[in-house]
């Protein structure tokens, strides 16, 4: 999973940054800033999704550990 995720992120960066981020005129600065903000937003969304996923896994493991050690009736 991690390798596939890593390849996907590298591919997205290559596609987005393939033409380069141009700075100079006001239009180019706005476009460059937009591209940078999109990249940062994508990274934050991915981190959020991975954090939520890990939290769910952790809660599930804790629940399983607790129910496993409860006395049976």
C-alpha positions in Angstrom: 0.0 0.0 0.0 2.7 2.4 1.0 4.7 1.9 -2.2 1.6 2.4 -4.4 0.8 5.5 -2.4 4.3 6.8 -2.8 4.3 6.2 -6.6 0.9 8.0 -6.9 2.2 11.1 -5.0 5.4 11.2 -7.1 3.3 10.9 -10.3 1.0 13.7 -9.2 4.0 16.0 -8.4 5.5 15.2 -11.8 2.3 16.1 -13.6 1.7 19.2 -11.6 5.3 20.5 -11.7 6.0 19.2 -15.2 5.8 22.6 -16.7 7.4 24.3 -13.7 6.1 27.1 -11.5 6.7 30.4 -13.2 7.2 33.6 -11.3 7.3 37.0 -12.9 4.2 38.7 -14.1 1.2 39.0 -11.9 -0.7 36.3 -13.7 2.2 33.9 -13.5 2.6 34.6 -9.8 -1.1 33.9 -9.2 -0.9 30.7 -11.1 2.3 29.6 -9.3 0.8 30.4 -5.9 -2.3 28.4 -6.9 -0.2 25.4 -7.9 1.7 25.6 -4.6 -1.5 25.8 -2.6 -3.0 22.9 -4.5 0.0 20.8 -3.7 -0.1 21.7 0.0 -3.8 21.0 0.1 -3.4 17.6 -1.5 -0.7 16.7 1.0 -2.8 17.9 4.0 -5.8 15.9 2.8 -3.7 12.8 2.3 -2.2 13.2 5.8 -5.7 13.7 7.3 -7.1 10.6 5.6 -4.1 8.5 6.7 -4.5 9.8 10.3 -8.2 9.0 10.4 -7.5 5.5 9.0 -4.7 4.9 11.6 -7.0 6.1 14.4 -9.7 3.7 13.4 -7.3 0.8 13.3 -6.0 1.7 16.7 -9.5 1.9 18.2 -10.4 -1.4 16.7 -7.2 -3.0 18.2 -7.9 -1.6 21.6 -11.5 -2.7 21.5 -10.4 -6.2 20.5 -7.9 -6.3 23.3 -10.4 -5.2 25.9 -13.1 -7.7 24.8 -10.6 -10.5 24.6 -9.7 -10.0 28.3 -13.2 -9.6 29.7 -14.3 -12.4 32.0 -16.8 -14.7 30.3 -20.2 -15.2 31.9 
